[in-house]
Amino acid sequence: MTSGTDIQRGAAHVGGPYRSDALSTQPQLENLIDIEEQYQVATYKKFPFVIERGQDVWVYTSEGERYLDLYGGHAVVSTGHSHPRVVQAIADQAARLIFYSNLVYNDARARAAKKLVEIAPEPLTKAFFVNSGTEANENAMKIARMLTGREKIISFEGGFHGRTPGSVSATGLAKYRENVSPLLPGHVYADFGNVASVESLLDEETAAIILEPIQSMGGVRMGEPEFYQALREMCDQAGAMLIYDEVQTGVGRTGEFFFAGRFGAVPDMIALAKGIASGVPMGAVLMTDAIAGEIKTGDLGTTFGGGPLASAALEATVDVIRDEQLLENVRENSEYLFGELRKMLLVEEVRGLGYLIGIKFPGGTAKPVQQALLEKKIITGLSDDPSVLRLLPPLTLRKPEIDLFLDELSKIALG
Ligand SMILES: Cc1ncc(COP(=O)(O)O)c(C=O)c1O
C-alpha cells in the first residue's frame, strides 16, 4: 500500500502549494461560516470548513488543509475538480459567448447535443437540455404523461428523484415527501427489484415507470439483471414508457457511459445531470426519435438549458472521459477497491458498481465512520440507510488515493 506520506509528496505537483495570498483580503474562517449561516437559507448540514479550491481528487480549505474528496463534490465532478481541459473550454467559451437561449442556433450547443447522443445507447437519439436532475425528471415524466395521455407514474420505495413537486412525488423515500403538500396525483410506489410488485400496479392507466437503476440515496441498492429486463418487457406490453433516472449512474460513474444498455435493457428516456458537465449546472433528457418526433415546438422549454457555457463544459467532459480512458479506470480500480473492502473485518457488505459505492457497517455506524475519516481529511457521504457510507469519487480516482483511503479505514475502530 502507498503510505499517506507518499501521497503527500506526490501532491506537490497535483495540488501545488496552497496560495495564502488568496486569503489576505478575505474574512477569517469563522466569519465566512457565520456569513453563510447568516445570509443563506438552511439546506444541508455542512462540513465544518470552507472549501476554496480543488484539483483533481483533492480540495483545499481556507486554512490551507487538503482533503481527499471521495464524495466528488456531491457526485458531480466527474473529471475531477477543475480539470485543466474543462477549465480551458469554459474560459474559451466565456470569452466568446456566455449565453444565448434556444431561440438561436449555437455552435457549442450543437456539438454538445451530437456528443451526448453519440455516446448514448441505441435507440436514444435526441437530447433535451435542462439545468438540473430534478428538472430532467420533471420533464421526462411530463413527456410520458403528455404522449401517452395517461396519469399514473410508478416509481420505487427507496428511490430519490429530486425536490420539485413532480420529482418529490415520485421519490420513494417518504421523509422527502413529508412536508410537501399537496403531492402530485397519480404516483404509486413499487418494491425495488420486485417484478411482482410492479405487475400489481402496472395497468392501461400507467404513463411511465421511473427508477434509479441503482438506488443511491436509498443505500446503494441494485436489482438483478432480470428485474431491468422485466421492466422493459412490461412497459412494452402495457404501452408505458420506461425512464431511467441516471442523474448519478450516468456519464461514466458505473464504468460505462450509462447504466442503460446493461442486461440488454434500454429505457425510452434517460434523465441526466450531476457529472454531465463536470460541475457546471446542466441536465438532459435523452429520448428516442419516436418520442422526440411527437413533441411539438412549444411543448417544452427552458431559458438556460443547453446554454453555451454548460454545453462547452459537457463537450470537454465527454472528451476527457474518452481521452483519459476514465471508464477503464473506473472499472479497473473499482474492482480493486471492492475486493480490498470485502476483505475488511469492519465491513459487512459492499454494494454498487464502479464508482457508486455503498459500504455497509454494523448497526447503523456509517456516521461515526464518516466522522473518523473526516478527521483523517477524507470526505465521504452518508445515505438514507444509517449503516451505509457512500463513495462517489471523481472518475479520475486512482490506486494511490484508494490505498490511502483503505489504510485510514483499516485503522478505524468502532467502539
Ligand atoms: C438520482 C437522483 N435524481 C435526481 C436528483 C436531483 O438532482 P438535482 O439536485 O440536480 O435537482 C438527485 C440529486 O441528488 C439524484 O441523486
Ligand as a Chemical Component Dictionary entry (heavy atoms), coordinates in Angstrom:
data_LIG
# 
_chem_comp.id                   LIG 
_chem_comp.type                 NON-POLYMER 
_chem_comp.pdbx_formal_charge   0 
_chem_comp.three_letter_code    LIG 
# 
loop_
_chem_comp_atom.comp_id 
_chem_comp_atom.atom_id 
_chem_comp_atom.alt_atom_id 
_chem_comp_atom.type_symbol 
_chem_comp_atom.charge 
_chem_comp_atom.model_Cartn_x 
_chem_comp_atom.model_Cartn_y 
_chem_comp_atom.model_Cartn_z 
_chem_comp_atom.pdbx_ordinal 
LIG C1 C1 C 0 -30.793 10.016 -8.583 1  
LIG C2 C2 C 0 -31.068 11.487 -8.442 2  
LIG N1 N1 N 0 -32.045 12.037 -9.168 3  
LIG C3 C3 C 0 -32.312 13.349 -9.090 4  
LIG C4 C4 C 0 -31.604 14.188 -8.268 5  
LIG C5 C5 C 0 -31.909 15.648 -8.210 6  
LIG O1 O1 O 0 -30.904 16.357 -8.869 7  
LIG P1 P1 P 0 -30.738 17.926 -8.631 8  
LIG O2 O2 O 0 -30.293 18.123 -7.223 9  
LIG O3 O3 O 0 -29.721 18.350 -9.651 10 
LIG O4 O4 O 0 -32.068 18.524 -8.897 11 
LIG C6 C6 C 0 -30.560 13.655 -7.492 12 
LIG C7 C7 C 0 -29.792 14.525 -6.578 13 
LIG O5 O5 O 0 -29.088 14.100 -5.699 14 
LIG C8 C8 C 0 -30.292 12.270 -7.583 15 
LIG O6 O6 O 0 -29.306 11.712 -6.865 16 
# 
loop_
_chem_comp_bond.comp_id 
_chem_comp_bond.atom_id_1 
_chem_comp_bond.atom_id_2 
_chem_comp_bond.value_order 
_chem_comp_bond.pdbx_ordinal 
LIG C1 C2 SING 1  
LIG C2 N1 SING 2  
LIG C2 C8 DOUB 3  
LIG N1 C3 DOUB 4  
LIG C3 C4 SING 5  
LIG C4 C5 SING 6  
LIG C4 C6 DOUB 7  
LIG C5 O1 SING 8  
LIG O1 P1 SING 9  
LIG P1 O2 DOUB 10 
LIG P1 O3 SING 11 
LIG P1 O4 SING 12 
LIG C6 C7 SING 13 
LIG C6 C8 SING 14 
LIG C7 O5 DOUB 15 
LIG C8 O6 SING 16 
# 
